[in-house]
Amino acid sequence: MNNAVSVRPERARENSFDLLRILCCIAVVAIHLNVSVADVDASTRQGLLSAIPAYLFNCMTRFAVPCFLLLTGGFVLADKRNRDWKFFYQKAVRNVFLPTVGFSIFYVLYRIVKLGVHIIQGTETVSGIVTILSDLICGSPFYHMWYLYTLIGIYLLIPFLIRFCDTVGEKPFAVISFVFLFLASISEWTSRHVVFWDLGKAFCFCGYVMAGYVIKKRFDNSKSNRKGLLFLLAAVAVLAATSMAVMISETGLAGLPLGEYSYTSVMSPFIVAASLLMFAAFSCFEIKTSFVFLSSLTFAVYLVHAAVVDLTKMALSRFFGIERLNILVSAAAVVFVFAVSSVFAWLYLKLRKKADGKLRIGDKVCRLLKLL
């Protein structure tokens, strides 16, 4: 997601991080268009070989959300103006809170329309509205929106993290960041949350934000493509090993006790390690090509892509009889969904700019905050 939410002075673009945002956004689309492994028969050599690419496809993209959080920390915590909570919250309300509210309404209406169609077809009942409202209350009006509700909690804590860093100093803050991320990973990995706006969950995710600030600052003045490549290869190796562990666990090839989600959740120790290595890689890279246009769309792409994914899956099912996606169909669908979502994201940003110029909703909300 484009870190439009980060509130910082104008600066030269950092192409490596713009590219990482784009890759994270594509990875999110790939996660939501995951390859089906339901028909895998690992008891045969052919079945096992066919399973490996599917599990790799499903697991290699899991760095996406953690790297979004690391990017947030790398830029938002670096701008010391954000220690002023009024200054920061005004920007956060405009760039995160209002889009979250707007798209929550959109997705609730979208789900109600789908429910109405299913009721007419006789496949669902009116009681489905209870599920929709329950999901909204829990902070997940559609499956991808959980991140926005968690992000609001994280942004509430940002000014306090900056003040904490200023108080303890850079070196102690670096040590505390990684120790905290390790402990938060264990806590979050072994816990379940009922609501996604839970401040406890947001607090745990702040481990990524803190680590992102530390890693970016560490490599700001020591760029090296060779070093970056080593970090990247290490990240890929960890993700590949994780995918093999998931496959072994799911297919019953060994008695590993953990299920797939335990291995690949955002705070899984395996994903934490891979994501830190991935972010370190892009912190080291020096890239001359500019990716500013696509990078500026990524936050909006995240907001709109879920509807495009849902409609794409329905179209594949209805017109082509494809219920479960294989590698080739998934790869093509990822490109299609990202392209279409980028177009809708561009239109949304244009309309939002025009509407904000006329209605000035963001300014009105910010003025209310100034009164506090």
C-alpha positions in Angstrom: 0.0 0.0 0.0 1.2 3.4 -0.8 2.3 5.0 2.4 0.2 8.1 1.7 -0.6 7.8 5.3 2.9 8.6 6.4 3.2 12.2 7.3 6.7 13.4 6.3 8.3 16.3 4.5 8.8 16.2 0.7 11.9 14.1 -0.1 13.5 12.4 -3.0 11.7 9.1 -3.9 13.3 5.9 -2.7 12.7 3.7 -5.7 13.5 0.4 -3.9 10.7 1.1 -1.4 8.3 2.1 -4.1 9.0 -1.2 -5.8 8.5 -3.1 -2.5 5.1 -1.5 -2.1 4.1 -2.6 -5.5 5.4 -6.2 -4.9 3.5 -6.3 -1.6 0.3 -5.2 -3.3 0.7 -7.8 -6.0 1.4 -10.4 -3.3 -1.8 -9.5 -1.4 -3.8 -10.1 -4.6 -2.0 -13.4 -5.0 -2.8 -14.4 -1.5 -6.5 -13.7 -2.1 -6.4 -15.6 -5.4 -4.7 -18.6 -3.8 -4.1 -21.8 -5.7 -6.3 -24.7 -4.6 -4.5 -27.6 -3.0 -7.7 -29.4 -2.1 -7.2 -32.1 -4.7 -3.5 -32.8 -4.0 -2.7 -36.5 -3.5 0.7 -36.6 -1.9 0.7 -40.4 -1.7 2.1 -40.6 -5.2 5.3 -39.1 -6.6 3.4 -37.3 -9.4 0.9 -35.8 -6.9 3.7 -34.7 -4.6 5.5 -32.9 -7.4 2.4 -31.2 -8.5 1.8 -30.0 -4.9 5.1 -28.3 -4.5 4.4 -25.3 -7.0 1.0 -24.8 -5.4 2.3 -24.6 -1.9 5.2 -22.3 -3.0 2.7 -20.0 -4.7 0.6 -19.8 -1.6 3.4 -19.2 0.8 6.0 -17.1 -1.0 3.7 -14.1 -0.9 3.2 -14.0 2.9 5.7 -11.2 3.4 3.2 -8.7 2.0 1.4 -7.4 5.1 4.5 -7.5 7.4 6.4 -5.5 4.8 3.6 -2.9 4.6 4.0 -2.5 8.4 7.8 -2.3 8.1 7.4 0.4 5.5 5.1 2.3 7.7 7.6 2.3 10.5 10.5 3.1 8.2 8.9 6.4 7.2 6.3 7.4 9.7 8.5 7.0 12.8 11.4 8.8 11.0 9.4 12.0 10.8 9.7 13.6 14.2 6.8 16.0 13.5 4.6 12.9 14.1 5.4 13.0 17.8 2.8 15.8 17.9 -0.4 13.7 18.2 -2.7 16.5 16.8 -0.6 17.0 13.8 -0.3 13.2 13.1 -3.9 12.3 13.8 -5.2 15.0 11.5 -3.3 13.4 8.6 -4.2 9.8 9.7 -7.9 10.7 9.8 -7.8 12.1 6.3 -5.7 9.3 4.8 -6.7 6.2 6.8 -9.8 6.6 8.9 -12.1 8.2 6.3 -11.2 5.7 3.5 -11.7 2.9 6.0 -15.2 4.2 6.9 -16.1 4.8 3.3 -15.0 1.4 2.0 -16.6 -0.3 5.0 -19.9 1.1 3.9 -19.2 0.1 0.3 -18.4 -3.5 1.2 -21.4 -3.8 3.6 -23.7 -2.7 0.7 -21.8 -5.0 -1.7 -22.4 -8.0 0.6 -26.1 -7.1 1.1 -26.6 -7.0 -2.6 -24.9 -10.4 -3.0 -27.0 -11.7 -0.1 -30.2 -10.4 -1.8 -29.3 -12.2 -5.1 -28.6 -15.5 -3.1 -31.9 -15.1 -1.3 -33.7 -14.8 -4.6 -31.8 -17.9 -5.8 -32.8 -19.8 -2.7 -29.2 -20.5 -1.6 -29.2 -18.2 1.5 -31.7 -16.8 4.0 -32.3 -13.3 5.5 -30.3 -14.4 8.6 -27.2 -13.7 6.5 -27.6 -10.0 7.4 -26.6 -10.9 11.0 -23.3 -12.3 9.8 -22.6 -9.1 7.7 -23.4 -6.8 10.7 -21.4 -9.0 13.0 -18.3 -8.9 10.7 -18.6 -5.1 10.5 -18.7 -4.8 14.3 -15.6 -7.1 14.5 -13.7 -4.9 12.1 -13.9 -7.1 9.0 -16.8 -5.9 6.8 -14.9 -7.7 4.0 -12.1 -10.2 4.4 -9.2 -7.8 3.6 -10.5 -4.8 5.7 -9.2 -6.2 8.9 -5.8 -4.7 8.1 -7.3 -1.2 8.0 -9.0 -1.5 11.4 -5.8 -2.9 12.9 -3.8 0.0 11.2 -6.1 2.6 12.9 -5.0 1.1 16.3 -1.4 1.2 15.2 -1.7 4.8 14.1 -3.1 5.7 17.5 0.2 4.5 19.0 2.6 6.2 16.6 3.2 9.5 18.4 3.9 7.5 21.6 6.4 5.3 19.8 8.3 8.3 18.5 8.4 9.9 22.0 9.5 6.6 23.5 12.4 6.4 20.9 13.4 10.0 21.7 13.4 9.2 25.5 15.4 6.0 25.5 17.7 6.8 22.6 18.3 5.1 19.2 20.5 2.1 20.3 18.2 1.0 23.2 15.2 1.5 21.0 16.7 -0.8 18.4 17.3 -3.6 20.9 13.9 -3.1 22.4 12.3 -3.2 19.0 13.6 -6.7 18.0 13.1 -8.2 21.5 9.5 -6.8 21.5 8.8 -8.1 18.0 10.0 -11.6 19.0 7.8 -11.6 22.1 4.9 -10.1 20.2 5.3 -12.8 17.5 5.1 -15.6 20.1 2.1 -13.9 21.8 0.2 -13.1 18.6 1.1 -16.5 17.0 -0.5 -18.4 19.8 -3.5 -16.1 20.3 -6.9 -15.5 18.6 -8.7 -12.2 18.5 -12.4 -11.7 18.2 -12.2 -8.1 16.9 -9.6 -6.6 14.6 -9.6 -3.2 16.2 -8.3 -4.7 19.4 -5.6 -2.4 20.7 -3.7 -5.4 22.0 -3.4 -6.8 18.5 -2.3 -3.3 17.2 0.2 -3.2 20.0 1.7 -6.5 18.9 1.9 -5.4 15.3 3.8 -2.3 16.4 6.8 -4.6 16.7 7.0 -4.6 12.9 6.6 -0.8 12.8 9.5 -0.3 15.3 11.7 -2.8 13.5 11.0 -1.1 10.1 12.3 2.2 11.5 15.4 0.5 12.9 16.3 -1.4 9.7 15.7 1.5 7.3 17.8 3.8 9.5 20.6 1.2 9.7 21.0 0.9 5.9 20.1 4.5 4.9 23.8 5.4 4.4 25.2 2.0 3.5 23.4 0.9 0.4 24.7 -2.2 -1.3 23.0 -4.2 -4.1 25.2 -7.2 -3.3 24.2 -7.2 0.4 20.6 -6.7 -0.6 20.7 -9.7 -2.9 22.0 -11.8 -0.1 19.2 -10.7 2.2 16.7 -11.3 -0.6 17.9 -14.9 -1.2 17.8 -15.6 2.5 14.2 -14.3 2.6 13.2 -16.5 -0.3 14.9 -19.5 1.3 12.9 -19.0 4.6 9.6 -18.6 2.7 10.4 -21.7 0.6 11.2 -23.7 3.7 8.0 -22.5 5.3 6.0 -23.6 2.2 7.5 -27.1 2.4 6.7 -27.3 6.1 3.1 -26.4 5.3 2.9 -29.0 2.6 4.4 -31.7 4.8 2.0 -30.8 7.6 -1.1 -30.6 5.4 -0.5 -33.7 3.3 0.3 -35.9 6.3 3.9 -36.7 5.1 5.1 -36.2 8.7 3.5 -35.7 12.0 4.1 -31.9 12.3 1.6 -30.5 14.8 0.9 -27.1 13.2 -1.7 -26.2 10.6 -1.2 -24.0 7.6 -2.4 -20.8 9.2 0.0 -21.2 12.1 2.9 -21.3 9.8 1.9 -18.5 7.5 0.0 -16.0 9.8 1.3 -12.4 9.8 3.0 -12.9 13.2 4.3 -16.4 12.6 8.0 -16.6 13.6 8.8 -17.9 10.1 7.0 -15.0 8.4 8.5 -12.5 10.8 12.0 -13.7 9.9 11.3 -13.8 6.1 9.8 -10.3 6.2 12.6 -8.7 8.1 15.1 -10.2 5.6 12.9 -9.0 2.7 12.7 -5.5 4.1 16.5 -5.4 4.8 17.1 -6.4 1.2 15.1 -3.5 -0.2 16.6 -1.2 2.3 20.0 -2.0 0.8 19.0 -1.9 -2.9 19.8 1.1 -5.0 17.4 1.2 -7.9 17.4 4.0 -10.6 14.1 3.2 -12.2 11.1 5.2 -10.8 8.0 3.3 -9.7 6.3 6.4 -8.3 3.0 6.2 -10.3 2.1 2.6 -9.4 3.4 3.0 -5.9 1.1 6.0 -5.4 -1.9 3.7 -6.2 -1.1 0.8 -4.0 -3.1 1.9 -0.9 -6.2 2.4 -3.1 -5.5 -0.8 -4.9 -5.6 -2.6 -1.6 -9.0 -1.0 -0.8 -10.6 -2.0 -4.1 -8.9 -5.2 -5.1 -11.1 -7.5 -2.9 -14.2 -6.7 -4.9 -12.4 -7.3 -8.2 -11.1 -10.6 -6.8 -14.6 -11.7 -5.8 -16.1 -10.7 -9.1 -13.3 -12.4 -11.0 -13.8 -15.7 -9.1 -17.5 -15.5 -9.8 -16.9 -14.9 -13.5 -14.4 -17.8 -13.7 -17.0 -20.1 -12.0 -20.0 -19.0 -14.0 -18.5 -18.7 -17.5 -15.6 -21.1 -17.5 -16.7 -23.6 -14.8 -13.4 -23.0 -12.8 -14.1 -23.4 -9.1 -10.5 -24.1 -7.9 -7.6 -22.2 -9.3 -4.4 -23.9 -10.5 -1.0 -22.2 -10.9 -1.6 -20.9 -14.5 -5.1 -19.6 -13.9 -4.0 -17.9 -10.6 -1.0 -16.2 -12.2 -3.1 -14.9 -15.0 -5.8 -13.8 -12.6 -3.3 -12.0 -10.4 -2.1 -9.9 -13.4 -5.7 -9.2 -14.4 -7.0 -8.3 -10.9 -4.0 -6.0 -10.2 -4.4 -4.2 -13.6 -8.1 -3.7 -13.2 -7.7 -2.7 -9.5 -5.1 -0.2 -10.5 -7.5 1.4 -12.9 -10.3 1.6 -10.3 -7.7 2.9 -7.8 -6.7 5.7 -10.1 -10.4 6.6 -10.7 -11.1 6.5 -7.0 -8.2 8.9 -6.2 -9.3 11.3 -8.9 -12.9 11.3 -7.6 -11.7 11.6 -4.0 -9.6 14.6 -4.9 -12.5 16.2 -6.6 -14.9 15.4 -3.8 -12.5 16.6 -1.2 -12.1 19.9 -3.1 -15.8 20.5 -3.0 -17.0 18.9 0.2 -13.7 19.2 2.2 -14.8 16.4 4.5 -11.2 15.8 5.6 -10.7 19.4 6.5 -13.9 19.5 8.6 -12.9 16.4 10.5 -9.4 17.8 11.1 -10.9 21.1 12.4 -12.9 19.1 14.9 -9.6 17.4 16.1 -8.0 20.8 16.5 -10.7 21.7 19.0 -9.8 18.8 21.2 
